[in-house]
C-alpha cells in the first residue's frame, strides 16, 4: 500500500517521504504478525505484558513459544541517490548517442 507513487501517500494533502512510508509498512507488518499469533490484546493496549512499545521494538514470545521479531525498515536513502545518478548518466549517454546519430548536411 505504501509503494512509491501510490495514490494513498498523497491523498488529503499529506505527502509521506519514502522513510515514513517504509516505517509505516514495517510497523504494519509487525502488528499483523502479532495479530496472527493471537496478540490482539497487546496490540490494543489491553495487556500489560508486553507493552505496545515493546511489541514494536523488541522480540516478543507469544503462546506456544512463538517468537515475533519487529520488522525493520529497508529503505536506504543512499541507494536512491545512487539510482538517480545512474538514471542521469543513462539520460546523458542517450542524449550523446542521439546527437551522434543525426544525419550530416
Buried (B, 14 or more C-beta within 10 A) or exposed (E): EBEEEEEEBEEEEEEBEBEBBBBBBBBEEBBEBBEEBEBEEBBEEEBEEBBBEBBBEEEBEBEEEBEBEBBEBEBEEEEEEEEEEEEEEEEEEEEEEEEEEEEEE
